[in-house]
């Protein structure tokens, strides 16, 4: 059975303890958010075509086949930067025969 210890703490000390704990958790969460935020940056069709050096028709075909995932946002078709990068990495592996 666990023993419970009660400690007498002033309101100011308690406030400081809570402040430090919350601050460290928010900092950790903020770092995670920054990493995922850069991964989820969206690219336009033109940006993806330029990066992959392909035509819009080829991009449409690869999107329809599921090779490059696309996302409809309103009337626009956008591509997540991280998904395009995964596609590029997959193409490099295929060209090197891995």
CORGINOR-V812603 format. One record per residue. N is the residue number from 1. RES is the residue in one letter. PHI is phi as a letter, one per 30 degrees, with the letter a starting at -180 (* if undefined). NEAR is the number of other ideal C-beta (glycine too) atoms within 8 Angstrom. D_LAST is the distance of its C-alpha to the last C-alpha in Angstrom with 1 decimal. Layout:
N | RES | PHI | NEAR | D_LAST
N | RES | PHI | NEAR | D_LAST
This chain:
1 | X | * | 2 | 55.4
2 | X | d | 3 | 54.4
3 | X | c | 4 | 57.0
4 | X | c | 4 | 57.5
5 | X | c | 4 | 58.8
6 | X | c | 4 | 60.6
7 | X | b | 4 | 60.7
8 | X | d | 3 | 63.1
9 | X | b | 7 | 61.4
10 | X | d | 5 | 63.0
11 | X | e | 6 | 61.8
12 | X | d | 6 | 60.6
13 | X | d | 8 | 58.5
14 | X | d | 9 | 57.0
15 | X | d | 8 | 56.2
16 | X | d | 8 | 54.5
17 | X | d | 9 | 52.4
18 | X | d | 8 | 51.3
19 | X | e | 8 | 50.6
20 | X | d | 8 | 48.4
21 | X | d | 8 | 46.4
22 | X | d | 8 | 45.9
23 | X | d | 8 | 45.1
24 | X | d | 8 | 42.3
25 | X | d | 8 | 40.8
26 | X | d | 8 | 41.0
27 | X | d | 8 | 39.3
28 | X | d | 8 | 36.4
29 | X | d | 8 | 36.2
30 | X | d | 8 | 36.5
31 | X | d | 8 | 33.4
32 | X | d | 8 | 31.4
33 | X | d | 8 | 32.8
34 | X | d | 8 | 32.0
35 | X | d | 8 | 28.3
36 | X | d | 8 | 28.1
37 | X | d | 8 | 30.3
38 | X | d | 8 | 28.0
39 | X | d | 9 | 25.1
40 | X | c | 9 | 27.3
41 | X | d | 8 | 28.5
42 | X | c | 10 | 28.8
43 | X | c | 11 | 28.1
44 | X | d | 9 | 30.0
45 | X | e | 9 | 28.8
46 | X | d | 7 | 29.7
47 | X | d | 9 | 27.7
48 | X | d | 13 | 24.5
49 | X | e | 13 | 25.1
50 | X | d | 7 | 25.8
51 | X | d | 9 | 22.7
52 | X | d | 10 | 20.4
53 | X | h | 5 | 22.6
54 | X | b | 7 | 23.3
55 | X | d | 6 | 26.7
56 | X | d | 8 | 28.3
57 | X | d | 6 | 28.2
58 | X | d | 9 | 24.4
59 | X | d | 14 | 24.2
60 | X | e | 8 | 26.8
61 | X | d | 8 | 24.9
62 | X | d | 10 | 21.6
63 | X | d | 13 | 23.8
64 | X | d | 6 | 25.7
65 | X | d | 6 | 22.6
66 | X | j | 6 | 21.5
67 | X | d | 6 | 18.3
68 | X | b | 12 | 20.1
69 | X | d | 8 | 22.7
70 | X | b | 8 | 26.2
71 | X | b | 9 | 29.3
72 | X | d | 8 | 32.9
73 | X | b | 7 | 35.2
74 | X | i | 4 | 38.7
75 | X | c | 3 | 38.4
76 | X | c | 7 | 35.3
77 | X | c | 9 | 31.7
78 | X | b | 11 | 29.6
79 | X | b | 17 | 26.0
80 | X | d | 13 | 25.0
81 | X | e | 12 | 23.4
82 | X | d | 8 | 21.0
83 | X | d | 10 | 19.8
84 | X | d | 14 | 19.4
85 | X | d | 8 | 17.4
86 | X | d | 8 | 15.1
87 | X | d | 11 | 14.7
88 | X | d | 10 | 14.0
89 | X | d | 8 | 11.3
90 | X | d | 8 | 9.7
91 | X | d | 8 | 10.3
92 | X | d | 8 | 8.9
93 | X | d | 8 | 5.3
94 | X | d | 8 | 6.2
95 | X | d | 6 | 7.9
96 | X | c | 6 | 5.7
97 | X | i | 4 | 3.8
98 | X | d | 4 | 0.0
